[in-house]
Amino acid sequence: MHVTVVGTGYVGLVTGAGLADFGLQVVCVDKDEEKIETLRSGEIPFYEPGLKELVDKNVRAKRLDFSTDLAEAVRRSLVVFLAVGTPPAPDGGADLSQIREVVLKLADIVDEYKVVVTKSTVPVGTNRWIKRLFDEHKKNSIDIDVISNPEFLREGSAVKDFMWPNRVVIGGESAYAIAIVKDIYRPLYLIETPFVITNLETAELIKYASNAFLATKISFINEIANLCELVGADVHHVAKAMGLDGRIGPKFLHPGPGFGGSCFPKDIQALAKLARDRGYNLKIVEAVIEVNKDQRRRAVNKIVEMCGGEVTGKVIALLGLSFKPNTSDIREAPALTIVAELLAQGAKLKAYDPAAMEEFKRVFPPEKILYCDDPYQAAEGADCLVLVTEWNEFRYLDLSRLKDLLKSPRLVDLRNVYNPSRMKEMGFHYTGVGRG
Ligand code: UDX
């Protein structure tokens, strides 16, 4: 079977490479010629473990190709996946202009039955709108079916999430189209992946509700961590014991500087707006957003307090800039807020990140931050070291060397990577999040 995947961002590229690996004939299309050239030359425009290998393997097997020619790709495909961006709109909703652009092009070029599958996260009602938009602009009497097939992949483990998903959600009206999409995911039957087959609106909402629930767990544990600090409790033990209750589960109970990334912040804003537009106030979701904003402010305050109440002229070294480990993505990263606020308060900043420094330089050029080659160079002469993102390589640092390099042995651990008692024994002024 031939399929087209439109959009070569995280979702598009992982979907394209993953489907090719399932044995389908895939063309990934993007209007950005430079991006397509990059991909054709064998480069991946962002860092994602395992993706390059998967792309290379399937390109070599001639199952995966890249193109800017949407018409040609679609002509050969029965199924067209939409994986273009749906960034936040100024009103907090999702900006659907890229989806609109592709659907209008499809209306222009499609001359036989197609199944259009939406992978991009879109507000409830969007898939029905896609069908309407296509029908209003189509040049002939050809029919299409629209399927909602939300993607749950996490950056940093996107390939794994595609190959071994927790579930596949397929929403639609046409049993024929649903069967086609189910057939595409046939290799997942072998690993007994559960399939949830439902209607369009339900599939769309499943994605938002899942992300909002995970974000709720994070904001919840962040608030409990803040309370732990006030009462002398240790949030690690609280979270561990909570997680041992099967109804709660151990995951997403790790406190920190608040969640970031390209999905959670935008998706929960969009969900809250969707509800408000229907006259309903999603009180929990609104609170999750508020708590997340506060958690970033608290992270900055922790650093300022550690520096004795003010940071003017102080040198602060940041370890980790990406919104989470194993990605170069800095969208909505807590580091962005922390850096902006510390600079505004007159601090001098040094930073090291294994993958995200080039991205970060686009927002904060080297005149504003001294970018370093490794954590030790960053720590040298600094008044305070801050662990912002828990990259694995930061777990095994030579802490006594770091301590010697620092001007003052202050360490703010925003991800609770280190052991507080051991850090104190070593002579660090140490603070984590919610650890008494
Ligand atoms: C998320 C969802 O997990 C994924 O299913 C969805 O499709 C897209 O959004 P992603 O944005 O890649 O994936 O990152 P994720 O690993 O979920 O982390 C999101 C943010 O939450 C990060 O900033 C992370 O640091 C933070 N987080 C996560 C915590 O602060 N504590 C936790 O316990 C877990």
Residues whose N, C-alpha, C, O or C-beta is under 5 A from the ligand:
A	BS01	UDX	E151 F152 L153 R154 E155 I218 F252 L253 H254 G256 G258 F259 G260 G261 S262 C263 F264 F323 K324
